[in-house]
Amino acid sequence: MGIKIVGQIDLEQFKKKPKLNVPDSFEKETSNESLNLALREMSDKTNERFGYFLKPDASIDSREYKFSDKDVDERFVEDKEAEFAAKKKMNKEEWTKMREGARGIMTEKALTLLFYKFFGDDFIVARTAPYDDYRHGVDMLIVNLETGSPICGVDEMGANDEFSYRHKGQKIYDIIGHNGALVKYGATFKHGELQKKLIRNVPAFYMSLDDEDLKKLMPALEQKGTSDVESDIVKRILNSFESQLATLYKEHLDVKENLFDVQTKLLLEKEDLKDVFGECDWGQTDEGKELKIKIGKNNLSLNLLNFQKSLQKMKDIYQKNKKQ
């Protein structure tokens, strides 16, 4: 079991997997409280360093953004959660409590804390705002402080959830087909400051932990320093990223043209279309729609180059921690 490395989807993996017997010592409620306390501490430290950005659960606070249609997005989230609750025949409060203790959410919290523990000095690590989770299917955002680039939106999957594999297996291909993920309540890091903004063409990667990994990781996260358990999981995640990069994004990396030259050319074409059709209307034309696709594909390829740099940096950090 363990981290799932996804290339071409193998339908055999979608068969229902038997759940492991979780010992009584693994008390979900107590473990969740521990995760929440650690996330609050992580959020406080991140906000002290970069200015208020994260809510106590380490998710991005969408209220801090200047979009004029935030109220529309808030209603979308409310309607989605009401829909989820209704399907479970619960009220909103009952559903929220159930969701917080769900295995997938606990895994998402644990992975966020694990990445922060290993890479928090050199990367911003955050859970996405609920809107981007529900609308765009990304759970985590990681921003490289050196390059300033958002390197990936990460979609956590429960290793024993048959529907999750089927649903999200298609979703990752949908994301790639749209030239990467869109994160409306996203961030970059430039000129020494966090910039809260919509980001496009973000490479998205699978992550998952099986029950055995999660059981081992929970107590390890509470300890200072990095344990062998945590190091092993991080190593497998980084190897998974590398494998997915070579399979899921192969066509975006096998590019012979100079991506920066292509970007300049495409932006000049965009300005020409604006001159012909106007600032507001150019993107609605057939020419404009086709150009947007080309720009997005080139941007994703550029972001993947940044991701490769970030992945190497993560590997270097991992090796450094391992030697300590």
C-alpha positions in Angstrom: 0.0 0.0 0.0 1.4 3.4 0.8 1.8 6.4 -1.5 0.0 5.8 -4.8 2.1 6.7 -7.8 -0.2 7.5 -10.7 0.7 7.5 -14.3 -1.7 5.7 -16.6 -4.6 4.8 -14.4 -4.8 1.1 -13.7 -8.4 0.1 -13.1 -7.4 -2.7 -10.9 -6.5 -0.2 -8.2 -10.1 0.9 -8.0 -11.3 -2.4 -6.6 -12.4 -2.1 -3.1 -9.5 -2.6 -0.7 -10.0 -4.1 2.7 -9.6 -1.7 5.5 -7.0 -2.4 8.1 -8.0 -3.2 11.6 -7.3 0.0 13.5 -6.3 -0.6 17.2 -8.2 0.9 20.0 -5.2 3.1 20.9 -5.8 5.0 17.6 -8.6 7.2 19.0 -9.9 9.4 16.2 -11.3 12.2 18.4 -8.1 12.5 20.5 -5.9 12.4 17.4 -8.0 15.0 15.6 -7.7 17.4 18.6 -3.9 16.9 18.5 -3.9 17.7 14.8 -6.0 20.8 15.3 -3.7 22.2 18.0 -0.7 21.6 15.8 -2.4 23.3 12.8 -3.2 26.3 15.0 0.4 26.7 16.1 1.5 26.3 12.4 -1.0 29.0 11.3 0.1 31.4 14.1 3.8 31.1 13.0 3.0 31.5 9.3 0.9 34.6 10.0 3.6 36.1 12.2 6.1 35.6 9.4 4.0 36.7 6.4 1.1 38.7 7.7 -2.4 37.3 8.4 -3.1 34.7 5.8 -4.3 31.4 7.4 -7.2 30.5 9.6 -6.5 28.4 12.7 -7.0 25.2 10.7 -4.2 26.3 8.4 -6.5 26.9 5.5 -6.3 30.1 3.4 -8.7 32.8 4.7 -10.6 34.0 1.6 -12.0 37.0 3.5 -8.5 38.6 3.1 -8.8 38.8 -0.7 -10.2 41.8 -2.6 -12.4 40.0 -5.2 -15.7 41.7 -5.7 -17.6 38.4 -6.0 -16.5 36.9 -2.7 -20.1 36.7 -1.5 -20.9 34.6 -4.5 -18.1 32.2 -3.6 -19.2 32.1 0.0 -22.7 31.1 -1.1 -21.3 28.4 -3.4 -19.5 26.9 -0.4 -22.6 27.1 1.8 -24.7 25.5 -0.9 -22.2 22.7 -1.4 -21.9 21.9 2.3 -25.7 21.9 2.6 -25.8 19.5 -0.3 -23.2 17.3 1.3 -25.1 17.3 4.6 -28.4 16.5 2.9 -26.9 13.5 1.2 -25.8 12.2 4.6 -29.2 13.1 6.1 -27.6 15.4 8.6 -27.9 19.0 9.5 -24.9 21.3 8.9 -23.5 21.1 12.4 -23.6 17.3 12.4 -22.0 17.1 8.9 -19.3 19.5 9.9 -18.4 17.4 12.9 -18.5 14.2 10.9 -16.3 15.7 8.2 -13.7 16.9 10.6 -13.2 13.4 11.9 -13.3 11.8 8.4 -10.2 9.8 7.5 -9.5 11.9 4.4 -9.6 15.2 6.3 -7.4 13.8 9.0 -4.9 12.6 6.4 -5.0 16.1 4.7 -4.2 17.7 8.1 -1.4 15.3 8.8 0.2 15.8 5.4 0.0 19.6 5.8 1.8 19.4 9.1 4.4 16.9 7.7 5.2 19.2 4.8 5.4 22.2 7.2 7.7 20.3 9.6 10.1 19.4 6.8 9.9 22.3 4.4 8.3 25.2 6.3 11.5 27.3 6.5 11.8 27.4 2.7 8.2 27.0 1.5 4.8 28.4 2.4 2.5 25.4 3.2 -1.2 25.9 3.4 -4.5 24.2 3.0 -6.6 25.8 0.3 -9.8 27.8 1.0 -13.0 25.7 0.9 -14.0 27.3 -2.3 -10.9 26.1 -4.1 -11.2 22.7 -2.5 -14.8 22.2 -3.7 -14.6 24.1 -7.0 -11.1 23.3 -8.2 -10.3 20.1 -6.4 -7.0 21.1 -4.8 -6.4 20.7 -1.0 -2.9 22.1 -0.4 -0.9 24.9 -1.8 2.9 25.0 -1.6 4.9 28.2 -2.5 8.6 28.2 -3.0 10.1 31.3 -1.2 13.2 31.2 -3.4 11.5 31.3 -6.8 8.3 32.9 -5.6 6.3 30.4 -7.5 3.3 28.3 -6.4 4.6 24.9 -7.3 1.6 22.6 -6.9 -1.9 22.1 -5.7 -2.1 18.7 -4.1 -5.2 16.6 -4.1 -5.2 14.1 -1.2 -7.0 10.8 -1.7 -8.1 8.3 0.8 -6.2 5.0 0.0 -9.2 2.9 0.9 -11.9 5.0 -0.7 -13.1 3.3 -4.0 -15.2 6.3 -5.0 -12.4 8.7 -4.2 -10.0 6.9 -6.6 -12.6 6.7 -9.4 -13.7 10.3 -9.0 -10.3 11.9 -8.4 -8.6 9.7 -11.0 -10.6 11.4 -13.6 -10.3 14.8 -11.9 -6.5 14.9 -12.1 -6.7 14.3 -15.9 -9.4 17.1 -16.1 -7.0 19.5 -14.3 -4.1 18.6 -16.6 -6.4 18.9 -19.6 -7.2 22.5 -18.5 -3.4 23.2 -18.3 -3.1 22.8 -14.6 -5.1 23.8 -11.6 -6.7 27.2 -10.9 -6.6 28.5 -7.4 -8.7 31.6 -7.0 -7.6 32.2 -3.4 -4.0 31.5 -4.1 -0.6 33.1 -3.4 2.8 33.8 -4.7 5.9 35.2 -3.0 7.7 38.2 -4.6 10.0 41.0 -3.5 10.1 39.5 0.0 6.3 39.6 0.4 3.4 37.3 0.2 1.0 38.3 -2.6 -2.6 37.1 -2.3 -3.9 36.5 -5.8 -5.6 34.2 -8.3 -3.1 31.8 -9.8 -3.5 29.6 -12.9 -1.8 26.7 -14.5 -0.5 25.2 -11.2 0.8 21.6 -11.5 -1.4 19.3 -9.4 -0.2 16.0 -7.9 -1.7 13.1 -6.1 -0.9 12.3 -2.5 -2.3 9.6 -0.2 -1.5 7.7 3.0 -2.8 4.3 3.8 -4.1 3.5 7.3 -0.7 2.1 8.5 1.1 5.2 7.4 -1.4 7.4 9.1 -1.3 5.4 12.4 2.5 5.7 12.5 2.6 9.4 11.4 0.2 10.8 14.0 2.3 10.3 17.1 5.5 11.1 15.2 4.2 14.6 14.3 3.9 15.4 18.0 7.6 14.9 18.5 10.3 17.5 18.0 12.8 16.7 15.3 12.2 14.4 12.3 11.6 10.7 12.9 12.4 7.8 10.6 8.7 7.3 10.1 8.3 10.9 8.8 11.4 10.7 6.7 10.2 7.5 5.0 6.9 9.0 4.1 8.4 12.2 2.8 10.9 10.2 0.7 8.0 8.2 -0.9 6.0 11.4 -1.5 9.0 13.0 -3.3 9.6 9.9 -5.3 5.9 9.9 -6.2 6.0 13.5 -7.3 9.0 12.6 -9.6 7.2 9.6 -11.1 4.0 11.6 -11.7 6.0 14.4 -13.3 7.5 11.9 -15.8 4.1 10.3 -16.6 1.2 12.7 -16.1 3.1 15.8 -17.4 5.4 14.2 -19.9 4.0 16.0 -22.9 4.3 19.4 -21.1 8.0 18.7 -20.4 9.0 17.4 -23.9 9.1 20.9 -25.4 11.8 21.8 -27.8 11.0 25.5 -28.1 12.4 28.1 -25.6 9.4 28.6 -23.3 10.2 32.2 -22.5 10.5 33.1 -26.2 7.1 31.4 -26.8 5.6 33.3 -23.9 6.8 36.6 -25.3 5.3 35.7 -28.7 2.0 34.7 -27.2 1.7 37.8 -25.2 2.3 39.9 -28.3 -0.5 38.0 -30.1 -2.7 38.8 -27.1 -2.0 42.5 -27.4 -2.8 42.3 -31.2 -6.2 40.7 -30.4 -6.9 43.4 -27.9 -6.2 46.1 -30.5 -8.6 44.4 -32.9 -11.5 43.2 -30.6 -11.1 45.4 -27.5 -9.8 44.9 -24.0 -13.0 43.1 -22.8 -14.0 41.2 -25.9 -10.8 39.6 -27.3 -11.0 36.6 -25.0 -14.6 35.7 -26.2 -13.5 35.4 -29.8 -12.5 32.0 -31.4 -9.0 33.4 -31.9 -8.9 34.6 -28.3 -10.1 31.3 -26.8 -7.5 29.4 -28.9 -4.8 31.8 -27.7 -5.8 31.3 -24.1 -5.3 27.6 -24.4 -1.8 28.1 -25.9 -0.9 30.6 -23.2 -2.1 28.2 -20.5 -0.2 25.3 -21.9 3.0 27.3 -22.1 2.5 28.7 -18.5 2.0 25.1 -17.2 5.3 24.1 -18.8 7.1 27.0 -17.2 5.5 26.2 -13.8 6.7 22.6 -14.2 10.2 23.9 -14.7 9.8 25.8 -11.4 8.4 22.7 -9.8 11.5 20.7 -10.9 13.7 23.2 -9.1 11.5 23.0 -6.0 11.5 19.3 -6.0 15.3 19.2 -6.1 15.3 21.7 -3.2 12.9 19.5 -1.2 15.2 16.5 -1.9 18.2 18.5 -0.6 16.3 19.4 2.5 15.3 15.8 3.0 18.9 14.6 2.8 20.0 17.3 5.2 17.4 16.3 7.8 18.3 12.7 7.3 21.9 13.3 8.2 21.0 15.2 11.4 
